[in-house]
């Protein structure tokens, strides 16, 4: 190749590389919010604090990422602050999504993007913390519907590993994490096993014959872990057993996946006998049957998605919608989730909205299922969950009620005081195709 042709070829390759780089740069997620540099005051909005209080024509002020004032408009000092008029809008605490694989699962059909399940049955030392991917295309779609925090949860085995709680904004997991290793997750064996017949599409139920075998394994693991936790200076270090030590001193939750009433009661009794200090039931389809037991033992429940059909043919068709309200009125602390349906998590607010409509509870009570209650369950209620002085300035501004599809129109989001860019892939695709398909 001559020198002239070689130069032309090099320029063509360079131009192509620039074009490809520009294309992918445009498709990247927006950069995380810059830290807050000066005090900010929002005035005129209806403020839903998350603890049941509603402030009409309110003001919320924050500085260095911390809320400094929440109250009626006209109160407090706005000198030197950036004042934003949000009259007619609504301000809510950031929604908290528990029991999700957001950040550790991207594309279901691409194995390389699935980082939520490890080989083996007993993996308490596996941490979702270091697997969390802040560049996930799913995360920005959550912010647009008001979800500002999510709990990344490992799956699989009988002891799945530990979860961590992240803000939906950050350069990497170190930036985004709010609470590291908040709890260990286990899968309690179900009393009944389901089998599906693909020939006639029938479902049969029978007693789980392997149930006791799994419970015996749990007994061995927890006995070993408790004995290890009682050692002052264990040597050599056992990573699996060391990971379970926080369960026995109350610094981490034990999250038990259980749905049937019998399984819920037996698993809680087992965990208490093993010396576990903080227990959370996850799933809880039949938790309403043992609500008195849960209240007596102060066991919170993180429910499965409630936008579904009943689990049994003889159940009330509206039972899933009513379930959060039933537990709440029975005195059980409850949170609603989309579980491992990471791609639907953005609709979490509407689960709470439905529970208000069918559960005979107020919308402010239902709001707590995805804010205050969730924060208390994970042990982060001193930082998040409600809008109060001294807590993180992590909240959203919406046109209307975020629990209602007609009102959930998020206009602004602040995470630890930084104003977050609300662009995401779905919005970019909408802009790309609206003109093409909008023309008649």
N, C-alpha and C positions, 0 to 999 in steps of 0.2 A: 504494500500500500504506500502511495506517495505521501510526502509530508503534508501537501495540501489536503488530500483526501482524509489523511489521519486527523488533521485539525477539525475538519468538518464533522467527522465521526465523533470525535471527543466532545464537540459542542452539542451535537445532537443527544448524546448520552447524558451530558450534564443538564440539558434542558428537560429531558424526560425525568431525570431524578428530581429536579426542582419541582416539576409539575406533580409528581407522585407525592413528594414531601408536603407540598402545599395542600394537596387533597386530604392527606391523612391528618395534617395539622388542623384543618377545618373540622375534621370529624372527631377530634379528640374531645374528651370531657373538659369542661371549663376548669381553669385553675382554682385551687382552693381560695377561700376568702382571706384577704389580708387582715392582720390583727387590727383591732380597734385602736385608733390613734387619738381620738378626742371624745368627750362625753356626747351622748346622743339622747334626745328626748322625743318620744312619740306621743302625740296628744290627740284627743278627740275620739278615740276608738272605744268600742265596747270591749272591756278586758275580761276574759274568762280565765280566772286565776288557776283553775284545776283543782281547787279544794272546795268547790261548791259556790264560791263567791263570784258575783258578776258586778263589775264596776261600769256603769254607764258613763259615757263622756269622761273616760279615764286618761291617766298619763302614766307612762312607764319610762324610767330613765335608767341608763346603764353606762358604765365607764370601765375600761380595761377588762371587758368581758364579764363583768359582774353587775347584777341588778342593784341599783342604789335607791330606787323609789318605785312604788306602785301605789296609786291612789287616784282620787278624783282630780279632774283637770283644774289647773289653777293653783294646785298645791306644789310646794317644793321650789327649788331654785333652778332656773334654766340659763343663768349667766354663763357665757363662754361655751355653751353646748350647741350642737347642731340640732335644730328643732324641726321635726318632720310632722306635718299635719296629716293625720290619717282619719279625719272625721268621717263617720259613717261606716268605717271598716270594723273588723273584729280581730282581736289579738288572742292567740291561744298558746299554751305551752307546746313545745315540740313533742310530736307523737313518738312514742317508744314502741318499737316492734320487737317483741320477744320471740324466742324459739324459731329462728329463721336461718337459712343458709345463704342469705345475701352476703356477698363478698367472698364466699368460699365455693360458690357455684355460679357458673355463667351460662353455658350452653349445654342443655341436657344431653344432646347427641354427640358432644365433643368431650371425650374422656379427659383430655389434658386440662380442661377448664373445671373439672370436678375435684374439689379438694376437701370434701366433708366426710369421707368414709375411709377408714384405715383397715388393713388386713388384721385379722385376729379378733378374739372375743373380748379380751380384757385390756383396755387401753386408757386407763385413767391419766396417763402421762401425756397423751396427745393433746395439743393445744391449738385451738382455732386461732388464737392470737397471732401467731407468726404466719398463718396461711392467708390472712385477710388481705384482699386485693382492693385497694382504694381506687384503682383505675377501672373497676367494673362499670359497664354501661348501664347496669340496672340501678346503681346507687343514685344517680341524678334524677331518675324518674320517681324515686321515692320522695325526694325533697319537694318536688312540684306538688305533691299532695300532702305535705306537712310532716312527713316522717323524718325526724332529725337524728334519731338514734336507733340502732339495731343491735340485737344480740346474735352473734354468729355462733351457731351450735353444731357440734359434730354429730354424726349419725353412726348407726351400725354397731354390731357386736352386742354384748350385754352390758359392758361398761364402755361408753363411747368416747369419753374424754372431757375436757373442760371448755366451757364457753367463755367469751369475753364480750364486752359491750363497747360499741364504737359510735362516734358521731359519723354522720353521712357526709363528711367533708374532711379532707386532709391529704397531705402529699403521700403519706405512707401510714402503715398501721401504728407506728410510734406517735404520729401526729393525731391520728383519729381516735385512738383508744381512750375511753373514759374509765372503764373498770376492767382490770386484767383478771382472768381466771376466776370469775365470779361463782362458778359452781361446776360440779361433776355431774354428768348425765348418765343414767342407766335405763335400760329397757326391761321393765318387769314382765315376766312371762304371763301371757293371758290365760285365764282359767278356761276360756273356750277358744277353739281354733276354727277358723273358717276355711273352707275349700270351695273352689269355683269350678263348675263343670262347663267346659267350653262347647260341649255338644248340645246341651239344652239350656245353657246360660242360667243354671240353677246354682244356688249357694246353700251349702250344708254346714251345719254347726255341730261340732263334737268336742268332747273334753280333750284338753291339751295333755297328751300322754307324757310329753317331755318337760312339763312344767316343774315338777319337783326336782328333776335333774339340774335345771338352771338355778333354782332357789338354793340348792345345795352348793353350787359354785359360788353364788353370792355369799353364802354363809362363810365359806372358806376365805374368800377375798377380803371381806370386811373384818373377819377375826384377825387375819394377818395384818391388815392395815391398822387396826386399833392397837395391836401389840407393838407394831413398829412406831406408831405415833407416841406411845408411852415411853419409848427409849429416849434417853437424854442425848446421847451422841452415837447414833447408829453407824456401824461400820462393818462391811462396806455399805455405801448408799444404794438403796433400791429405788430407782426412779418411779416405778409404778406405785409403790406403797407411799413414797414421799409425797406424791401428787395428791394422795387422799388424806393427808394429815389435816388440812384445813377443815375437813368435814367434822372433825372431832373437837376442834377448839372454837367452832362457830364463826370462822372467818370466811366460809364459803358455803353455798347451798348444795344440797343433794337434790337434783331434779329427777323425779321418778316418772317415766312415761307409763301411764296406766289409765285404762278407760272403764273397765267394769267395776262395779261397786265392790265386789269381793276382792279384786286385785288392789283397789285403792286402800281398803282397810288393812289387808295383810301386808302390803308393802310399807305402809306407814308404821305399823307395829314392828315390823322387821327392822326398819331403819332406827327407830327409837331404841330398840333392844340392843342394836349394834353400837349405840353411843353417838349417833349423828345428832347434831344440835339444831340444824335448820333444814327443813324438808319442804319441798314444793312438788305438788302433783301437776303433771303436764298431760294434756289430753282431756281427761275427766269427762267423757261422754255421759257416764252414769253418776257423776259427782253429786247431782241433786238428790239421789237416793240416800246418800250418806252425809248430807250437809251438816247435820247435828254433830256427827263424829268429827268432821273437818273443823267446825267452829270450836268444839271443845279442845281439840289439840292444836288449834291456831295454825292450821295448814292452809296456805294460799293455793289457788288453782289457776294455772295458765291453760285456758281452754283451746281446743282445736278450732279450726274455722267453723263458724256458725252459719254461714251461707251454704247450707247443704240440706239434704233430705234427712229425716230421722234415721237412727241406726236400726230400728226394728219396725216391723209392719204394724205392731199394735201400739206404737207410740203416737202421741199427738203430733200432727204434721208440723205444727209451729214450735215444737219443743226446742230445736236448736236455737231459734231466735229468742226464745224466752229464757234459755238456760243461764246467761249471765245475770239477768235480773233475779231469777230464783235464788241463785247463790248469794247475790248481794243482799237481798232482803233476809236471807237466813243468817247473815252475819259473817259470811266467808269472804275473805279478800280475793278478788278475781280480776284477771286480765284476759283480754281477748287477743288472738293472734291468727296469722295465716299459716302458722307452722312452717313446714318445709316448702310451701308453695311460694318460693322467692319471687317469682315473676308476678304474682298477684298481690304482694305485700303492699304495693302503693294504694290499694283500696281498703286498707285497714280501718280507716276512720269510719267507713260505712258499716262495718261490723258493729261498731259501738252505736252508730245511729240506729241500726235495726234493733239492737237490744233495748234501746230507749222506747221505740215504737211498740214493741211487742212485750216488753218486760214490765210495763207499768211503772217506770222510773223516769226521772227527769233527765234531760239531755246533759245537765251538769254532772249528774251522777254517772251517766254513761261515759262522759269524757274521762272520768277518772280511771276507767278500765284500760285506757291507752296512754295515760299520763301518770298521775299520782300513784295508783296502785302498782303499775309496772315498775316505777322507780323504787317503791318500797320493797317490792319482791326481790329485786336485784341488789338492794342495799345501797342505792345511790340517791336516796331522797333528800340528802343534804345538799346535793348539787343540782338536781333536775326534778322534773315532775310537776312542779307548781311555779307560778310566777310570784316570787317573794324576794324581799331584800336580802342580799347576800348570796343568792343562788346564781348559777350560770345564766347569762343573758342569751338563752337559746329558745327562740320562739318564732312564731310566724304571724303574718298579717294577711287576712283573707277578706274577700268581698262580703262573705256571709258565713253561715254556720258550716264548719268543716265536716260535721257529721252528716250533712245533707249533700247529695250530689249536685243539687242546684245552687248551693251556697259555697261549696268547696272550690274557691277560685283564689289560690294562693298568689299574692302579689309580691310579698317580701319575706325573706327568711334571714334571721340572724342566728349564727352559731358562735357561742362564746364571744358575742359582740361584733363579730365580723359579718358584713353583709354578703350573702352567698349569691353567686350567679345561678339563676334558675333554668338555664338552658339545658337541654338533654337531647338524646338521639331521637326520641319520638317527636319532639317539637321540630327538630330539623327536618325529619321526614315529612311532617305535616306541611311545613313551608315549601318543601321541594315539590310536592305533588298537588297542592291545593289549587294552583293556577291551571295545571294540566287537566284535572278532573272537575274543576269548578266551572270551566267553560261549557257552554251549551252548544 
